[in-house]
């Protein structure tokens, strides 16, 4: 970008308007008890153990899919509005380039799942989004990740996703049962699943009178314990009574409830336990 671009009062006004929008978005997020932060690439790399990056070339990227930054995630909010005054001069120069239709180089992005993180070009992304630009040219480097990542991901979600990555690394579930997914929203839930699998492996050894491999235990647990109970939850339409929860959440709760009910009704079925749980605790 040429240094000869002169910042005008219009550019200063545009930056002030963007800062004001960021301020009101912060207030609204606070009142709703939500986060308004950009995702941090470094946090994601650490917690989700992402691999790569692999160079994918220059691509046209949806601006709405850019939800994080490598080094500047505190300088912009989730809508890439500027949150710091020290970004003013750079932002205003990019803004002036937009008005004068100056050609700018592609931004540099990391792609993780369906989300892009800015390595270089945060101000260009900010101005483009503020001007309603739908697409932006970018050099893309893609990183591998074992869990689904979407643009609506919140910083707080990284904790539970980190637990899921640890679960997948311990069990190899995604490789043993491709196409199946165990999605939890309960912190500590994946550790409980590991305990379930360990107990299941122990009883398999007693039943079959031989050593059971970890992989065999994972597959047998899913096929004979987890999936039948999830199918019972589906048949009883239990999930309808628990908005924002998942089938795996209900698996953990219903299996505990079934154990409780069996103290009084030893023959109670998973379907009955699921229905009873929904009637007692669902909306």
C-alpha positions as CSV (number, residue, x, y, z in Angstrom):
1,X,0.0,0.0,0.0
2,X,1.4,3.4,-0.9
3,X,2.5,5.7,1.9
4,X,1.3,8.6,-0.2
5,X,-2.3,8.0,0.7
6,X,-3.5,10.9,2.8
7,X,-5.9,10.3,5.6
8,X,-9.0,12.5,5.3
9,X,-11.7,13.6,7.8
10,X,-13.9,11.0,6.2
11,X,-11.4,8.2,7.2
12,X,-11.3,9.5,10.7
13,X,-15.1,9.6,10.9
14,X,-15.3,6.1,9.5
15,X,-12.8,4.8,12.1
16,X,-14.8,6.6,14.9
17,X,-18.0,5.0,13.7
18,X,-16.4,1.6,13.7
19,X,-15.0,2.1,17.2
20,X,-18.5,3.2,18.4
21,X,-20.0,0.1,16.9
22,X,-17.5,-2.0,18.7
23,X,-18.3,-0.3,22.0
24,X,-22.0,-0.9,21.6
25,X,-21.4,-4.5,20.6
26,X,-19.4,-5.0,23.8
27,X,-22.2,-3.6,25.9
28,X,-24.8,-5.8,24.1
29,X,-22.6,-8.9,24.6
30,X,-22.1,-8.1,28.3
31,X,-25.9,-7.7,28.8
32,X,-26.5,-11.1,27.1
33,X,-23.7,-12.8,29.0
34,X,-21.9,-13.6,25.8
35,X,-18.3,-13.2,24.5
36,X,-17.4,-10.7,21.8
37,X,-13.8,-11.8,21.3
38,X,-11.9,-12.9,18.2
39,X,-10.6,-16.4,18.5
40,X,-7.0,-16.8,19.3
41,X,-5.0,-19.0,16.9
42,X,-2.4,-19.8,19.5
43,X,-5.0,-20.8,22.1
44,X,-6.6,-23.1,19.5
45,X,-3.3,-24.6,18.4
46,X,-2.4,-25.4,22.1
47,X,-5.8,-26.8,23.1
48,X,-6.8,-28.6,20.0
49,X,-3.3,-29.8,18.9
50,X,-3.8,-28.7,15.4
51,X,-1.3,-29.8,12.7
52,X,0.2,-28.2,9.6
53,X,0.0,-25.6,8.1
54,X,0.0,-26.7,4.5
55,X,0.0,-24.0,1.8
56,X,-3.2,-24.0,-0.3
57,X,-2.5,-21.1,-2.6
58,X,-4.4,-17.9,-3.2
59,X,-8.2,-18.3,-2.8
60,X,-11.3,-16.2,-2.6
61,X,-12.5,-16.4,1.0
62,X,-15.8,-15.4,2.6
63,X,-15.1,-12.6,5.0
64,X,-17.8,-13.9,7.4
65,X,-15.6,-17.1,7.9
66,X,-12.7,-15.1,9.3
67,X,-13.3,-15.3,13.0
68,X,-9.8,-15.2,14.6
69,X,-6.3,-13.8,14.5
70,X,-2.8,-15.0,15.1
71,X,-1.4,-12.0,16.9
72,X,-4.0,-9.2,16.9
73,X,-7.0,-10.9,18.4
74,X,-7.3,-8.3,21.1
75,X,-7.2,-5.4,18.7
76,X,-10.5,-6.3,17.0
77,X,-13.9,-7.7,18.2
78,X,-15.7,-10.7,16.7
79,X,-17.0,-8.6,13.9
80,X,-13.5,-7.4,13.2
81,X,-14.4,-3.9,14.4
82,X,-11.4,-2.1,15.9
83,X,-11.3,-2.0,19.7
84,X,-8.0,-0.1,20.3
85,X,-7.1,3.5,19.3
86,X,-3.5,2.6,18.4
87,X,-4.9,0.8,15.3
88,X,-6.4,4.1,14.0
89,X,-3.7,5.3,11.6
90,X,-3.3,1.9,9.9
91,X,-7.1,1.3,9.7
92,X,-7.6,4.8,8.2
93,X,-5.0,4.3,5.5
94,X,-6.6,1.0,4.5
95,X,-9.9,2.8,4.5
96,X,-8.5,5.5,2.2
97,X,-7.2,2.8,-0.1
98,X,-10.7,1.3,-0.3
99,X,-12.2,4.7,-1.3
100,X,-9.5,5.2,-4.0
101,X,-9.8,1.6,-5.3
102,X,-6.2,0.9,-4.6
103,X,-5.2,-2.7,-5.2
104,X,-3.9,-4.3,-2.0
105,X,-2.1,-7.6,-1.7
106,X,-3.9,-10.7,-0.5
107,X,-4.2,-11.2,3.2
108,X,-2.5,-14.2,4.8
109,X,-4.8,-16.7,6.5
110,X,-4.6,-19.9,8.4
111,X,-7.6,-22.2,7.8
112,X,-8.7,-24.5,10.7
113,X,-11.8,-26.5,9.9
114,X,-14.2,-23.9,8.4
115,X,-12.7,-20.9,10.3
116,X,-9.9,-18.6,9.1
117,X,-7.4,-16.8,11.3
118,X,-5.5,-13.7,10.1
119,X,-1.8,-14.0,10.0
120,X,-1.3,-10.7,8.1
121,X,-3.9,-8.3,7.0
122,X,-6.1,-7.8,10.1
123,X,-6.8,-4.1,9.2
124,X,-7.7,-5.1,5.6
125,X,-10.2,-7.7,6.9
126,X,-11.6,-5.1,9.4
127,X,-12.2,-2.5,6.7
128,X,-13.5,-5.0,4.2
129,X,-16.1,-6.3,6.7
130,X,-17.1,-2.8,7.8
131,X,-17.6,-1.8,4.1
132,X,-19.8,-4.9,3.6
133,X,-17.3,-6.7,1.3
134,X,-18.4,-10.3,1.1
135,X,-15.2,-11.9,-0.2
136,X,-11.5,-11.2,0.1
137,X,-8.4,-12.5,-1.7
138,X,-6.2,-14.5,0.6
139,X,-3.1,-16.7,0.7
140,X,-4.3,-19.7,2.6
141,X,-2.4,-22.2,4.8
142,X,-4.6,-25.1,6.1
143,X,-4.1,-26.8,9.4
144,X,-5.4,-30.2,10.3
145,X,-7.8,-30.7,13.3
146,X,-9.6,-33.7,14.6
147,X,-12.8,-31.9,15.7
148,X,-15.3,-29.8,13.7
149,X,-14.6,-26.0,13.8
150,X,-17.2,-23.6,12.6
151,X,-17.4,-19.7,12.5
152,X,-19.8,-19.6,15.4
153,X,-17.3,-21.2,17.7
154,X,-16.8,-19.2,20.9
155,X,-13.6,-19.0,23.0
156,X,-15.3,-20.8,25.9
157,X,-16.0,-23.7,23.5
158,X,-12.2,-24.5,23.3
159,X,-12.2,-26.1,26.7
160,X,-14.7,-28.8,25.8
161,X,-13.2,-29.3,22.3
162,X,-9.8,-29.7,23.9
163,X,-11.3,-32.5,26.1
164,X,-12.7,-34.1,22.9
165,X,-9.3,-34.0,21.2
166,X,-7.8,-35.7,24.2
167,X,-10.6,-38.3,24.1
168,X,-10.0,-39.0,20.4
169,X,-6.2,-39.3,21.0
170,X,-6.7,-41.7,23.8
171,X,-9.3,-43.9,22.1
172,X,-8.8,-43.4,18.3
173,X,-12.6,-43.3,18.2
174,X,-12.8,-41.2,15.0
175,X,-10.6,-43.8,13.2
176,X,-12.3,-46.9,14.7
177,X,-15.8,-45.6,14.0
178,X,-15.6,-43.2,11.1
179,X,-18.8,-41.3,10.5
180,X,-19.8,-41.6,14.1
181,X,-19.5,-38.6,16.4
182,X,-19.7,-38.1,20.1
183,X,-20.4,-34.4,20.8
184,X,-20.6,-33.3,24.4
185,X,-21.3,-29.9,26.0
186,X,-20.5,-31.0,29.5
187,X,-17.1,-30.2,30.9
188,X,-15.5,-33.4,32.2
189,X,-17.9,-35.5,30.1
190,X,-15.2,-37.0,27.9
191,X,-13.3,-38.1,31.0
192,X,-16.4,-39.9,32.2
193,X,-16.7,-41.6,28.8
194,X,-13.1,-42.9,29.3
195,X,-14.1,-44.3,32.7
196,X,-17.1,-46.0,31.1
197,X,-14.9,-47.6,28.4
198,X,-12.4,-48.7,31.1
199,X,-15.1,-50.4,33.1
200,X,-16.6,-51.9,30.0
201,X,-13.2,-53.3,29.1
202,X,-12.8,-54.9,32.5
203,X,-16.2,-56.7,32.3
204,X,-15.5,-57.8,28.7
205,X,-12.3,-59.5,30.0
206,X,-14.4,-61.3,32.6
207,X,-17.0,-62.4,30.1
208,X,-14.7,-63.5,27.3
209,X,-12.0,-64.8,29.6
210,X,-9.2,-63.2,27.7
211,X,-7.2,-60.0,27.3
212,X,-9.2,-57.2,25.6
213,X,-7.4,-54.6,23.5
214,X,-8.2,-50.9,24.0
215,X,-9.5,-50.7,20.4
216,X,-11.8,-53.7,20.8
217,X,-13.2,-52.3,24.1
218,X,-13.9,-48.9,22.4
219,X,-15.8,-50.4,19.5
220,X,-17.7,-52.9,21.7
221,X,-18.7,-50.2,24.2
222,X,-20.0,-48.0,21.5
223,X,-21.9,-50.7,19.6
224,X,-23.4,-52.4,22.7
225,X,-23.8,-49.7,25.3
226,X,-23.6,-46.2,23.9
227,X,-25.4,-46.5,20.5
228,X,-28.3,-48.5,21.8
229,X,-28.9,-45.9,24.5
230,X,-28.6,-43.1,22.0
231,X,-31.2,-44.9,19.8
232,X,-33.5,-45.2,22.8
233,X,-33.1,-41.4,23.4
234,X,-34.0,-40.8,19.8
235,X,-37.0,-43.1,19.9
236,X,-38.3,-41.4,23.0
237,X,-37.6,-38.0,21.5
238,X,-35.9,-37.0,24.7
239,X,-33.6,-34.4,23.1
240,X,-36.6,-32.2,22.3
241,X,-36.9,-31.5,26.0
242,X,-33.3,-30.4,26.4
243,X,-32.5,-27.5,24.1
244,X,-28.9,-26.8,23.3
245,X,-27.9,-30.3,24.6
246,X,-26.6,-33.3,22.6
247,X,-27.4,-37.0,22.4
248,X,-24.1,-37.7,24.1
249,X,-25.0,-35.4,27.0
250,X,-28.3,-37.3,27.4
251,X,-26.4,-40.6,27.2
252,X,-24.4,-39.6,30.3
253,X,-27.4,-38.4,32.2
254,X,-29.8,-41.2,31.2
255,X,-27.3,-44.0,32.0
256,X,-26.8,-42.6,35.5
257,X,-30.6,-42.4,35.8
258,X,-31.0,-46.0,34.6
259,X,-28.5,-47.2,37.2
260,X,-30.5,-45.3,39.9
261,X,-33.8,-46.7,38.7
262,X,-32.4,-50.3,38.6
263,X,-32.0,-50.2,42.4
264,X,-35.8,-50.4,42.5
265,X,-36.6,-51.9,39.0
266,X,-33.8,-54.2,37.9
267,X,-35.4,-54.9,34.5
268,X,-35.9,-51.3,33.4
269,X,-35.0,-50.8,29.8
270,X,-33.0,-47.9,28.3
271,X,-36.1,-46.7,26.6
272,X,-38.0,-46.5,29.9
273,X,-35.1,-44.8,31.6
274,X,-34.8,-42.2,28.9
275,X,-38.6,-41.5,29.0
276,X,-38.6,-41.3,32.8
277,X,-35.6,-38.9,32.7
278,X,-37.3,-36.6,30.2
279,X,-40.5,-36.5,32.2
280,X,-38.7,-35.7,35.4
281,X,-36.0,-33.3,34.2
282,X,-36.9,-32.0,30.8
283,X,-38.6,-28.8,29.9
